[in-house]
């Protein structure tokens, strides 16, 4: 995430935080903006199994957790 990519992430997050207090929208925006910046290790997050975060990840990536039951 070099070359000043953090500015885009910061700006997008400030914009959405100023527009809403809905944590779901904020978390979804953060997931999307980080993935746009080539972040692909969401599974390393401390909050990966948090029910609210898990629901949002499943909304953005349907079936992401399907392999867990196997």
PASEPA-21772 format. One record per residue (C-alpha): residue number from 1; chain; x, z, y; residue in one letter. Coordinates in nm, 3 decimals. Layout:
// residues N
<seq->NUM | mol->A | u->X | w->Z | v->Y | type->a>
...
END
This chain:
// residues 70
<seq->1 | mol->A | u->0.000 | w->0.000 | v->0.000 | type->x>
<seq->2 | mol->A | u->0.278 | w->-0.080 | v->0.241 | type->x>
<seq->3 | mol->A | u->0.277 | w->-0.303 | v->0.544 | type->x>
<seq->4 | mol->A | u->0.039 | w->-0.086 | v->0.746 | type->x>
<seq->5 | mol->A | u->-0.245 | w->-0.097 | v->0.491 | type->x>
<seq->6 | mol->A | u->-0.326 | w->0.262 | v->0.574 | type->x>
<seq->7 | mol->A | u->-0.459 | w->0.159 | v->0.915 | type->x>
<seq->8 | mol->A | u->-0.732 | w->-0.055 | v->0.760 | type->x>
<seq->9 | mol->A | u->-0.831 | w->0.227 | v->0.525 | type->x>
<seq->10 | mol->A | u->-0.834 | w->0.482 | v->0.806 | type->x>
<seq->11 | mol->A | u->-1.037 | w->0.259 | v->1.037 | type->x>
<seq->12 | mol->A | u->-1.295 | w->0.175 | v->0.771 | type->x>
<seq->13 | mol->A | u->-1.337 | w->0.540 | v->0.678 | type->x>
<seq->14 | mol->A | u->-1.369 | w->0.659 | v->1.038 | type->x>
<seq->15 | mol->A | u->-1.630 | w->0.387 | v->1.097 | type->x>
<seq->16 | mol->A | u->-1.844 | w->0.490 | v->0.800 | type->x>
<seq->17 | mol->A | u->-1.806 | w->0.863 | v->0.874 | type->x>
<seq->18 | mol->A | u->-1.924 | w->0.802 | v->1.232 | type->x>
<seq->19 | mol->A | u->-2.224 | w->0.605 | v->1.101 | type->x>
<seq->20 | mol->A | u->-2.345 | w->0.839 | v->0.826 | type->x>
<seq->21 | mol->A | u->-2.320 | w->1.184 | v->0.679 | type->x>
<seq->22 | mol->A | u->-2.425 | w->1.055 | v->0.336 | type->x>
<seq->23 | mol->A | u->-2.143 | w->1.161 | v->0.103 | type->x>
<seq->24 | mol->A | u->-2.237 | w->0.895 | v->-0.151 | type->x>
<seq->25 | mol->A | u->-2.192 | w->0.616 | v->0.102 | type->x>
<seq->26 | mol->A | u->-1.866 | w->0.770 | v->0.222 | type->x>
<seq->27 | mol->A | u->-1.726 | w->0.804 | v->-0.132 | type->x>
<seq->28 | mol->A | u->-1.838 | w->0.451 | v->-0.226 | type->x>
<seq->29 | mol->A | u->-1.677 | w->0.310 | v->0.089 | type->x>
<seq->30 | mol->A | u->-1.355 | w->0.499 | v->0.015 | type->x>
<seq->31 | mol->A | u->-1.348 | w->0.367 | v->-0.342 | type->x>
<seq->32 | mol->A | u->-1.405 | w->0.011 | v->-0.224 | type->x>
<seq->33 | mol->A | u->-1.154 | w->0.017 | v->0.060 | type->x>
<seq->34 | mol->A | u->-0.884 | w->0.172 | v->-0.161 | type->x>
<seq->35 | mol->A | u->-0.947 | w->-0.085 | v->-0.434 | type->x>
<seq->36 | mol->A | u->-0.927 | w->-0.362 | v->-0.174 | type->x>
<seq->37 | mol->A | u->-0.582 | w->-0.221 | v->-0.093 | type->x>
<seq->38 | mol->A | u->-0.489 | w->-0.263 | v->-0.462 | type->x>
<seq->39 | mol->A | u->-0.559 | w->0.094 | v->-0.576 | type->x>
<seq->40 | mol->A | u->-0.632 | w->0.075 | v->-0.947 | type->x>
<seq->41 | mol->A | u->-0.576 | w->0.427 | v->-1.076 | type->x>
<seq->42 | mol->A | u->-0.902 | w->0.600 | v->-0.990 | type->x>
<seq->43 | mol->A | u->-0.885 | w->0.762 | v->-1.334 | type->x>
<seq->44 | mol->A | u->-0.594 | w->0.976 | v->-1.208 | type->x>
<seq->45 | mol->A | u->-0.813 | w->1.138 | v->-0.944 | type->x>
<seq->46 | mol->A | u->-0.889 | w->1.507 | v->-0.978 | type->x>
<seq->47 | mol->A | u->-1.253 | w->1.410 | v->-0.907 | type->x>
<seq->48 | mol->A | u->-1.278 | w->1.133 | v->-1.167 | type->x>
<seq->49 | mol->A | u->-1.517 | w->1.338 | v->-1.383 | type->x>
<seq->50 | mol->A | u->-1.709 | w->1.493 | v->-1.095 | type->x>
<seq->51 | mol->A | u->-2.075 | w->1.401 | v->-1.156 | type->x>
<seq->52 | mol->A | u->-2.130 | w->1.265 | v->-0.803 | type->x>
<seq->53 | mol->A | u->-1.811 | w->1.060 | v->-0.808 | type->x>
<seq->54 | mol->A | u->-1.876 | w->0.944 | v->-1.164 | type->x>
<seq->55 | mol->A | u->-2.221 | w->0.814 | v->-1.065 | type->x>
<seq->56 | mol->A | u->-2.072 | w->0.620 | v->-0.774 | type->x>
<seq->57 | mol->A | u->-1.795 | w->0.471 | v->-0.987 | type->x>
<seq->58 | mol->A | u->-2.060 | w->0.365 | v->-1.241 | type->x>
<seq->59 | mol->A | u->-2.264 | w->0.210 | v->-0.960 | type->x>
<seq->60 | mol->A | u->-1.965 | w->0.011 | v->-0.832 | type->x>
<seq->61 | mol->A | u->-1.830 | w->-0.064 | v->-1.181 | type->x>
<seq->62 | mol->A | u->-2.117 | w->-0.054 | v->-1.432 | type->x>
<seq->63 | mol->A | u->-1.995 | w->0.041 | v->-1.775 | type->x>
<seq->64 | mol->A | u->-1.667 | w->0.192 | v->-1.654 | type->x>
<seq->65 | mol->A | u->-1.718 | w->0.503 | v->-1.869 | type->x>
<seq->66 | mol->A | u->-1.871 | w->0.326 | v->-2.172 | type->x>
<seq->67 | mol->A | u->-1.554 | w->0.352 | v->-2.384 | type->x>
<seq->68 | mol->A | u->-1.550 | w->0.732 | v->-2.359 | type->x>
<seq->69 | mol->A | u->-1.804 | w->0.782 | v->-2.636 | type->x>
<seq->70 | mol->A | u->-1.607 | w->0.581 | v->-2.891 | type->x>
END
